[in-house]
Amino acid sequence: MPKKTIYSVTALLLFIIALSFYALPSEELPHHSVTLKVDKYNVRIKKIFVAGGAAINKGDQVLLLESPTVEKNLWMARESIHQTQVKLIQLRTEKQTLLTMLQPKKLNSSFDLKIRDAIENEMLDIRVRFNMEERQLKQRLKEFQAEEQYWTKIKKELLIKTPIDGVVKGIEANCGDFLSENDPLISISPS
């Protein structure tokens, strides 16, 4: 047999052997336990929904955490939204009051017409100033609402759900314990 054919056959056999390793069913691949850890913020374990040795399914609730940082920031965002809404209402009321007070009465003489022009200019200035302030407040309100949405999302993530089907291997902390970033929460062995 020529050398070129031997190399081709050898290469083909190696390729087939390599493919067989990639085609192994997933049950034959080794499974590793999963340890869930504290993500970003200091937290306290508020509630534990499972016990060691319990069988759990992907998506089951296992822990409820609480975070003073998340709660404080969520409260501050909501308070800022409220305060900004109050300022918007006050601004609109003040604008309407000033414009109503400046509404010209019946004017007939040339002096009255000069006064009317001055009043109209003042009313235009009031509208421009108040509209600019209102746009700024609306922009701040949007920013505070985005902040509230962010912290609400983070708070929802404090309800810990299992990412896999398995058995609770161990709960690494107790109810009431305070934990920091990367501290282990719970270990799960795949089923």
Steps between C-alpha positions, in 0.01 A plus 500: 500500500637844415596735787239757394218244537628385842501862622148553365364186666675587829363853491149369430518253792622774738218725383240227566644431846493872583138528388399209721621692808283800411197283434482345849152537650473765772424236765851367462660840555599573859256713703619755752318657791403865480565747780292816490679805640414854605512712187568872554369640824523419868190300581320337789325166465135575565347159426616151405246300297684164484691265729818303446433183300181636342432425135451819300407590144648769280330830586396402854537773762774411745587822687365849554765762567471862602749779452511830690680656201231395254218603733658842566560571131151386403347721770713798389396456136132482596532803727673696220217408261242621751684827570545569128131436432409743779735764352340453158153556642616809691673639191192453282278659764732798542521548122122491461450740793744757357354477153147540635603807706660660196204448266428848369162651569320711239750754377397796283748789515845512339648484852298184559641350179857568618421330829346209311820456294713502818265247661510273195882513500503412870257212438723369220803515732306311768397228253855458371655486849238264643506273193879468529474416871224250425713325233790475747274352769352250254852391401597452866176307555593259216845450653352426843248258344783315322686481832189360670465235226865401544475457878164319469667253262789451744252444786322229297838329453524461879248216470746222420381220271688183415659494154486117472304193606673332790534439871595760760847396606537769763375836614805708577338755737208539739196725503604844622865466398661794321714407200731688264576476130611149391403334830341158430124466551399147402653196326298285262596162355345423162246219495 
